[in-house]
Amino acid sequence: MSGLTINSTLSFPLALVDGRTIETIGDAAIYLSRLPEEQCRQHHWTVAVRMLDHALTEPTYLKTATLCFQTALAVQGELAGPLKS
């Protein structure tokens, strides 16, 4: 597997309660950039950011990063649930 970029898809899409879907590393980065500073310092987000950063340098972390991001969204009350195929 080659290196990941902001256009690389996550291991699975994440549906948000507002109807948006986070599908790529870039989508996740945009979401994170819009979080208030106080939220960014919360543990679940710091772990999600760290895992996304690791995934950019080591693609085998992508599933872990996606799961961490999903968990952070769930803790925040932003995760809508699984997407229907």
C-alpha positions in Angstrom: 0.0 0.0 0.0 1.4 3.4 -0.9 1.3 6.5 1.2 -2.0 8.1 1.9 -3.1 11.6 1.0 -6.0 13.9 2.0 -7.9 12.3 -1.0 -7.5 8.8 0.4 -10.8 7.2 1.6 -11.3 6.2 5.2 -11.8 2.5 5.9 -15.5 3.1 5.8 -17.7 6.3 5.5 -19.0 8.0 8.6 -22.5 9.5 8.6 -23.1 12.6 10.7 -26.4 13.5 12.3 -26.6 16.7 10.1 -26.6 14.5 7.0 -23.0 15.0 5.9 -20.7 12.1 5.4 -17.0 11.9 6.1 -15.4 9.7 3.5 -11.8 10.8 3.1 -8.9 11.9 5.2 -9.5 15.4 3.8 -13.1 15.4 4.9 -11.9 14.4 8.4 -9.3 17.2 8.4 -11.9 19.8 7.4 -14.2 18.5 10.2 -11.4 18.8 12.7 -10.4 22.3 11.5 -13.9 23.5 12.3 -14.0 22.2 15.9 -13.6 24.7 18.7 -10.2 24.7 20.3 -11.7 23.5 23.6 -13.2 20.4 21.9 -9.9 19.7 20.0 -8.2 19.3 23.4 -10.6 16.6 24.6 -8.9 13.2 24.8 -11.1 11.4 22.2 -10.2 14.1 19.6 -6.5 14.1 20.4 -6.4 10.3 19.9 -8.3 10.6 16.6 -5.9 13.3 15.4 -2.9 11.3 16.4 -4.1 8.1 14.6 -5.0 10.1 11.5 -1.5 11.5 11.5 0.0 8.0 11.9 -2.1 6.8 9.0 -0.7 9.4 6.7 2.8 8.1 7.4 1.9 4.4 7.9 -1.2 3.3 5.9 -1.7 0.2 8.1 -3.1 2.6 10.7 -6.0 3.7 8.5 -8.6 1.3 10.0 -7.5 2.2 13.5 -7.7 5.9 12.6 -11.1 5.5 11.1 -12.4 3.7 14.2 -10.9 6.4 16.5 -12.6 9.1 14.5 -15.9 7.2 14.6 -15.5 6.9 18.4 -14.8 10.6 18.8 -17.8 11.5 16.7 -20.0 9.1 18.8 -18.7 10.6 22.1 -19.5 14.1 20.7 -23.0 12.9 19.7 -22.3 13.6 16.0 -22.4 10.1 14.6 -25.6 9.2 12.8 -25.0 5.5 12.6 -24.0 3.0 10.0 -24.6 3.9 6.3 -26.9 1.7 4.3 -25.3 0.1 1.2 
